[in-house]
C-alpha cells in the first residue's frame, strides 16, 4: 500500500545557496509559500488556513474563501507540515504580471491512498486570465497533480512546467481557476513562483534538488538539456555537400552513409531505400497515410496532406476526411549524423523528421523536428523531442525536449536541419548551428528514419480547408557515420 505520494511541479530559474537551511534562489522570486514555516499560516477557529503568507518580503499572500481553506497537518510529509486539500478547498493568489513572458512555478504536493479518487486532471496550480479559453492554453497555464492526469495515489514525484510565453494571472492552488472544478485531493507543502526565464538546465536541476532533499521528494523531471534562445549566431557557409553543414571541414571524420542518403533527383521514390508509407502505422487520426500523397518531382520529395479520403478507408479505426503522407527508411541505423534540407507545410498539419522503432522489448523515438507551419502560435516554433515508450527496465512513457523560437516563419523557405546522434549526446542543428543538446541516456536502439505529415488535432488543431492541399518538401536526406564504428546500422 502506498503511504502517500508526492508531486513537485516545476518552472523556475536560478540557483539555491546554503545559509543554515538551503534556500531557493531569490532573484525573480515573487511567491514563496512554505508549509514548514508555520508562522506564515493564519487559521480560523476550525483550524482551516485562511491566509498563507509569502516568505518574499512584500509579496502577496494566498487567501481562501470563507470555509474553503485547507487544513494544516503538522506531520503530513515525512514528518513535515502540509496543507491538506480534500476536494472542497482552495487558495488564490492575485495576479502578479499580466504581460506574457517567462514564468517559473514549483509546487510540492502528495496524495495518500485515502485521497485517491476517479476525478481526473486535479489541479495543483491553475493560472487563468478570466477569458473563455481553458487554463491549459497559452497565455494561461496549469499543472496537474499527476503526470497522467489520474486521481490515484502516486509515489514521491517531481513534475515540471517551464514556459516563456504565459502571463502571471491569478493563481489557484487546488482548483481549476476557470471551471471551478477538478479539485485537488492531496497535500501541498511548498510553492515557488518566479517571473524570469531559466538561464540553464543546471539551474532548474539545482532547484529541483533543493525541493527534493528538503521534502524527500522523487524528481520526475529528467535533464532537459540545453536549447538555444534567440537568433542563430553566425550560420556557417556551405562549401561542400560532402560533409554536414555544421562540420564543413569534417573535423569529426564522418563517412557518407549511402543507404540513408537520397538527393531525390529522379521522378519516383527509390523503394529500395524507402517504404512509400509507414509499414507499422496508419497515421495519426483522422488523417490516413496514403501512398498517393508521396511524390518525387522537381528535385524534391513531396509529402502532401489533402482533404480526401478513400472509399475503402478504415473509418472504424477513427480515420476520416483527410489523407497525409509518410516515407520510412528500409534500413535501421544506430548513431550518425543526419541532415535534411526541407520546407514545412503551411497548414495546421505537422511536418516531421524523426527516428523510431519498436519491439516487444524496447520502443524509443527521436524527433528531430515536429513543425506546425500554419498552426497559430507554432509558426516559428521548432519542436525537438526524444521519447522512451518502454524498455526492459521502464514501462512508463516519458519524454524530454525543447523548443527553439526561430526569428522567421519556418514554412517561409527551405532550411537545413540536422541531428548528431552518438552514445553520449543528441545534438540538434538548424542551418549548421547548434540549437539543442542533451545527454543520450536511453537512445541506443537501431531506429528507422522517417519523414511524414500528420494531423495533430490536440496540439496544432485540425487543418483548415482553405490551407489544403499543403505539402512538406524535402530536397535531400544525407547521412554520415563514424569510421571507428561509433555509428552502426542494421538492415530491416
Order of alpha helices (4+ residues) and beta strands (2+ residues): beta-beta-beta-beta-beta-beta-beta-beta-beta-beta-beta-beta-beta-beta-beta-beta-beta-alpha-beta-beta-beta-beta-beta-beta-beta-beta-beta-beta-beta-beta-beta-beta-beta-beta-beta-beta-beta
